Amino acid sequence: MTTLVDQYRELKKRGEKITALTAYDYPTARLLDESGIDIILVGDSLGMVVLGYEDTTQVTLEEMLHHTRAAARGVKNALVVGDMPIHTFETPNEAVATARKFVDAGAQAVKLEGGVSHVAHIEAITRAGIPYMAHIGMLPQHVREQGGYKVKGKTQLEAETLIADARAVEKAGAFSVVLEIVVPEVARQITNAISIPTIGIGSGEHCDGQILVTHDLIGFFPWFTPKFVSPEARVADEIRKATRAFIERTRAGELSNG
Ligand code: KIV
């Protein structure tokens, strides 16, 4: 039987680029799925772009599971990946218990942030038969210790650490690895060093696939857009336009709503 790891290695071998976007609710997940996206990540970026938190460090497991259930209901074809929030994988046993909750909520795979430091957790998850997506580079759950959303891989030591992280998560059984804000040349080296696909976010064009927060892609969180994103739409402007039109027509007595 071919596993997800085999399938993703094969995609990489064939040079097929992998597409991934985030969704946290039914309509968005369904629209992305109907548009042919490969992977839908119910990311803990939920905390910022949906729940209004300052960063992802306040996101709870209950919030993630609630939104995973909603998104999963809208998906027929894409692979749904649930993002394990901070403090829900302190030990390998807790990591497996959390991963199982995501599977029960409708995810087919899980992701957690960490490389070499989390090998035991990743091995426990994959041994339990749950497909696992790794996440290395800038780790938003550690933004406070890391002093902001800073590019990773700028020094030789950082580059070597990232390559070691990538090799470790591959060996531990990951089917793919997200590289977040990694120097593009280092992302290229990592991509060449491992046989599972790298999925970049702000890490240049040499990755085997790309992932973005959908709100950034469609201009639905206009108060902050990462430097590396070129929005394809301006949904916030459309919402403001429709809202103003509604206000004007109601105040002018043109709308009665029945
Ligand atoms: O939470 C998230 O949306 C993520 C992506 C940015 C990779 O982890």
Residues whose N, C-alpha, C, O or C-beta is under 5 A from the ligand:
A	BS01	KIV	T22 G43 D44 S45 V178
